[in-house]
Amino acid sequence: MRINRYLALRGYSTRRGVDELIEKKQVFINNRVAVLGDKVNKEDVVEVRTQGTPKKYLYFAYNKPVGIVTHSPQEDEVDIKKRTERFSDLRDVFPVGRLDKDSHGLIILTNDGRVTDRLLNPDYEHDKEYIVRTTRKLRESFKKNMEAGVDIEGYVTKKCVVRVMNDFAFSIILQEGKKHQIRRMVVALHNDVADLERVRVLNIRLTSLKPGEYRKIEEKELRSFLEGLGL
């Protein structure tokens, strides 16, 4: 995959914006300055350095509100970068992964490209936990069917862990992240999602953050997070 598409898909910028970063010698592949047209694979370590030298890595937990788009916003949509860049310490970080517009909860913000690679690479399995509320009462077979794997348009989801909280709510722990996966799984089992909140990625928890708030990930929590990623 070409480096500009690779970074654009991970939310760093548009393809043209990535090309401009490459021309400024701010993109590195395996500690080598990238050039236009370079290609990368899953083993490569890709970094964006605003000054051309390694910078201090920053890590934040952010509670994304409903209505905010994490990647590729349309003209009338609110981009997560526009929401976070008003905070001075969040101007150089990027969201890792996606959380759809109608969902809310935990998003990891960082300038560490290694984290992006590990969390988004399907070859690595990492827990992500959600709390889901449904529009209708859960069936008795719901937990068993969800955990066994659900056929969503020809793809059978991998095994997961489900805990029924009450007749209209459950928590689910996944190690994969297909587009709108939880919503599609619930629909396939004859229900609909009323609310979806991501509350954990690996050991990073949403804790008491209110929508739009963030906190720094550091010390023991950060060490455990990076160790969980194999970094």
C-alpha positions as CSV (number, residue, x, y, z in Angstrom):
1,M,0.0,0.0,0.0
2,R,1.3,3.5,-0.9
3,I,2.4,5.5,2.1
4,N,0.0,8.4,1.4
5,R,-3.0,6.1,1.4
6,Y,-1.7,4.2,4.4
7,L,-1.5,7.4,6.5
8,A,-4.7,8.9,5.1
9,L,-6.6,5.7,6.1
10,R,-5.2,6.1,9.7
11,G,-6.5,9.7,9.9
12,Y,-3.2,11.6,9.7
13,S,-4.4,13.8,6.8
14,T,-5.7,13.6,3.3
15,R,-3.5,11.9,0.7
16,R,-2.4,15.3,-0.6
17,G,-1.7,16.4,3.0
18,V,0.5,13.3,3.6
19,D,2.3,14.0,0.3
20,E,3.1,17.5,1.7
21,L,4.4,15.9,5.0
22,I,6.6,13.6,2.9
23,E,8.0,16.5,0.9
24,K,8.9,18.2,4.2
25,K,10.7,15.1,5.2
26,Q,8.4,14.6,8.2
27,V,7.4,11.0,7.4
28,F,9.7,8.1,8.4
29,I,9.5,4.4,7.5
30,N,11.6,2.2,9.8
31,N,13.5,5.3,10.9
32,R,14.2,6.2,7.2
33,V,12.9,9.4,5.6
34,A,10.0,8.5,3.3
35,V,9.8,9.6,-0.3
36,L,6.8,10.1,-2.5
37,G,5.5,6.8,-3.9
38,D,7.0,4.6,-1.1
39,K,5.0,1.5,-0.2
40,V,4.6,0.0,3.2
41,N,3.5,-3.4,4.6
42,K,2.3,-4.6,8.0
43,E,5.8,-5.2,9.3
44,D,6.9,-1.5,8.7
45,V,7.0,1.1,11.5
46,V,5.7,4.4,10.2
47,E,6.1,7.7,12.0
48,V,5.2,11.3,11.4
49,R,7.6,13.7,13.0
50,T,6.7,17.4,12.7
51,Q,10.3,18.6,13.1
52,G,12.1,15.8,11.3
53,T,13.5,14.4,14.6
54,P,11.9,12.0,17.1
55,K,9.4,13.9,19.3
56,K,7.9,13.0,22.6
57,Y,5.1,10.6,22.2
58,L,1.7,11.7,23.7
59,Y,-1.2,9.5,24.6
60,F,-4.7,10.6,25.6
61,A,-8.1,9.0,26.3
62,Y,-10.9,11.0,24.8
63,N,-14.7,10.6,25.3
64,K,-16.1,11.1,21.8
65,P,-19.6,12.5,21.9
66,V,-22.4,11.3,19.6
67,G,-22.4,13.2,16.3
68,I,-18.7,13.5,16.0
69,V,-17.0,11.9,13.0
70,T,-13.6,10.3,13.6
71,H,-12.5,9.9,9.9
72,S,-13.4,11.4,6.5
73,P,-16.2,13.8,7.5
74,Q,-18.6,15.1,5.0
75,E,-19.0,18.8,4.4
76,D,-21.8,19.2,7.0
77,E,-20.3,16.9,9.6
78,V,-18.2,17.7,12.7
79,D,-14.7,16.3,12.6
80,I,-13.0,15.0,15.7
81,K,-9.9,16.9,14.9
82,K,-11.8,20.2,14.9
83,R,-13.1,19.4,18.3
84,T,-9.8,18.4,19.8
85,E,-7.5,20.9,18.2
86,R,-8.9,23.7,20.4
87,F,-7.0,22.1,23.3
88,S,-3.3,23.0,22.9
89,D,-2.0,19.6,24.0
90,L,-4.2,17.7,21.5
91,R,-3.1,19.6,18.4
92,D,-0.5,17.1,17.3
93,V,-2.3,13.8,18.1
94,F,-4.6,11.8,15.9
95,P,-7.5,9.4,16.7
96,V,-6.6,5.7,16.5
97,G,-9.3,3.6,14.9
98,R,-12.9,4.5,14.2
99,L,-16.1,5.0,16.3
100,D,-19.1,5.7,14.2
101,K,-21.0,9.0,14.3
102,D,-23.9,7.6,16.2
103,S,-21.8,5.9,18.9
104,H,-19.8,7.5,21.7
105,G,-17.1,6.7,24.2
106,L,-13.4,5.9,24.3
107,I,-11.0,7.0,21.5
108,I,-7.2,6.8,21.9
109,L,-5.5,10.0,20.7
110,T,-1.7,9.8,20.0
111,N,1.2,10.8,17.8
112,D,2.8,7.4,18.1
113,G,2.4,5.6,14.8
114,R,3.4,2.3,16.4
115,V,0.2,2.3,18.4
116,T,-1.9,3.0,15.3
117,D,-0.2,0.1,13.5
118,R,-0.7,-2.4,16.3
119,L,-4.3,-1.5,17.1
120,L,-5.5,-1.5,13.5
121,N,-3.5,-4.5,12.3
122,P,-5.9,-7.5,12.2
123,D,-2.9,-9.8,12.9
124,Y,-2.9,-8.5,16.5
125,E,-5.8,-9.2,18.8
126,H,-6.7,-6.6,21.4
127,D,-9.8,-6.4,23.6
128,K,-12.3,-3.6,23.0
129,E,-15.3,-3.4,25.3
130,Y,-18.6,-1.8,24.7
131,I,-21.9,-1.3,26.5
132,V,-24.9,-1.6,24.3
133,R,-28.6,-0.7,24.9
134,T,-31.2,-2.1,22.6
135,T,-34.7,-1.0,21.5
136,R,-36.3,-4.3,22.3
137,K,-36.0,-6.9,25.0
138,L,-33.1,-9.3,24.5
139,R,-34.1,-12.9,23.6
140,E,-33.0,-15.7,25.9
141,S,-30.7,-17.1,23.2
142,F,-29.1,-13.7,22.5
143,K,-25.9,-14.2,24.6
144,K,-25.3,-17.7,23.3
145,N,-25.8,-16.6,19.7
146,M,-23.6,-13.5,19.9
147,E,-20.8,-15.4,21.5
148,A,-20.8,-18.2,19.0
149,G,-20.5,-15.8,16.0
150,V,-23.1,-14.1,13.9
151,D,-23.5,-14.2,10.2
152,I,-23.5,-10.6,9.0
153,E,-24.0,-10.5,5.2
154,G,-21.9,-13.6,4.6
155,Y,-19.2,-13.0,7.2
156,V,-19.3,-14.9,10.5
157,T,-17.9,-12.9,13.4
158,K,-15.3,-14.3,15.7
159,K,-16.1,-15.5,19.2
160,C,-16.7,-12.7,21.7
161,V,-17.6,-12.3,25.4
162,V,-21.1,-11.1,26.2
163,R,-22.6,-10.2,29.6
164,V,-26.3,-9.5,29.8
165,M,-26.8,-6.5,32.1
166,N,-30.6,-6.3,32.0
167,D,-33.4,-7.0,29.5
168,F,-32.3,-4.1,27.3
169,A,-28.6,-3.9,27.8
170,F,-25.4,-6.0,27.5
171,S,-21.6,-5.5,27.4
172,I,-19.5,-7.1,24.7
173,I,-15.8,-7.6,24.4
174,L,-14.4,-8.0,20.8
175,Q,-11.0,-8.5,19.3
176,E,-12.0,-7.5,15.8
177,G,-13.6,-4.4,14.4
178,K,-15.6,-4.7,11.2
179,K,-17.6,-1.7,10.1
180,H,-20.6,-1.2,12.3
181,Q,-20.1,-4.7,13.5
182,I,-22.0,-4.7,16.8
183,R,-25.0,-2.9,15.2
184,R,-25.1,-5.4,12.4
185,M,-24.8,-8.3,14.8
186,V,-27.7,-7.0,16.9
187,V,-29.8,-6.5,13.8
188,A,-29.0,-10.1,12.6
189,L,-30.4,-11.3,15.9
190,H,-33.7,-9.5,15.5
191,N,-33.1,-6.3,17.5
192,D,-31.7,-2.8,17.1
193,V,-29.1,-0.7,18.9
194,A,-30.5,2.3,20.8
195,D,-27.1,3.3,22.3
196,L,-23.5,2.1,21.9
197,E,-20.6,3.2,24.1
198,R,-17.0,2.0,23.9
199,V,-15.7,1.9,27.5
200,R,-12.3,0.1,27.2
201,V,-9.4,-0.5,24.8
202,L,-6.9,-3.0,26.3
203,N,-6.4,-1.7,29.8
204,I,-7.4,1.9,29.0
205,R,-10.8,2.7,30.4
206,L,-13.2,5.6,29.9
207,T,-13.5,6.0,33.7
208,S,-15.5,9.1,34.6
209,L,-14.8,11.2,31.5
210,K,-17.8,13.2,30.4
211,P,-18.5,13.6,26.6
212,G,-15.8,15.9,25.1
213,E,-13.4,15.5,28.0
214,Y,-10.0,13.8,27.8
215,R,-7.2,12.7,30.1
216,K,-3.5,11.9,29.7
217,I,-2.5,8.3,29.7
218,E,0.8,8.0,31.6
219,E,2.9,6.1,34.1
220,K,1.8,2.6,35.0
221,E,-1.3,2.7,32.9
222,L,0.8,3.7,29.8
223,R,3.4,1.1,30.5
224,S,0.7,-1.6,30.7
225,F,-0.9,-0.3,27.5
226,L,2.3,-0.4,25.5
227,E,3.3,-3.8,26.9
228,G,-0.1,-5.1,25.8
229,L,0.7,-3.9,22.3
230,G,4.1,-5.5,22.4
231,L,5.9,-2.2,22.3
